[in-house]
Structure formats: structure tokens, C-alpha cells
Amino acid sequence: MEVIQEESIDALASLEQRITRAVQVVTNLRSENDQLQQRLAAAQQDLNTVRAERDEAQAASATSRSEHANLEQKVRYLSAELEELRGERKQVKSRIEKLLNQLDLLSAS
């Protein structure tokens, strides 16, 4: 009967050890799960931040492209106007030279 009691005690001790290990494993897994959940939440927050920054950068890029297009159009307009003014200046200079020549002719006569 003592042998049966010792075997029962050994089996009970073995069962107790396995249950203790199982509890430790479950506790460790829960702890790891909590850590992973925190890391996931932090990664999602980082992702949201990066997406917001990307959206801001895209908006700024679109604004810059629009401003660039407007400036290019303005440069073309001002270049055309400058060429027109240069042409007018040549005409005025030519007309003044003709008038001065006519005044010289009047003075000489």
C-alpha cells in the first residue's frame, strides 16, 4: 500500500509540476502578447503619423507645382512684354534720330 501511495504522490507531484509549468507558459505568453499589442499600437500610431506627413508633403508638392506653373506663365508674359518694349524703344529711337536729322537740316539752311 505504501508503494501505491508513493506512486500516487509521485504522479500528483508530476501533475503539479506540469500544471505549474503550464501556468508559467500561459503567463509568459500573455506577457508577450501584451508587449506585442503595445508594439502594434505604437507601429500603427507611427504609420498614421507618417501617412499624415505624406499627405502634407503631397499637398505642399501640389501647391508648389501650381505656383511653379503660375510663375512660368508670368515669366513668359513678362518676357513677351519686355520684347515688345524693346521693339517700341527701337522705334522711338529711330524716330528721334529722324527728327534730329530734320532739325539739323533746318539749322543748316
Secondary structure, DSSP 8 states (H G I E B T S, - for coil): -HHHHHHHHHHHHHHHHHHHHHHHHHHHHHHHHHHHHHHHHHHHHHHHHHHHHHHHHHHHHHHHHHHHHHHHHHHHHHHHHHHHHHHHHHHHHHHHHHHHHHHHHHHH-
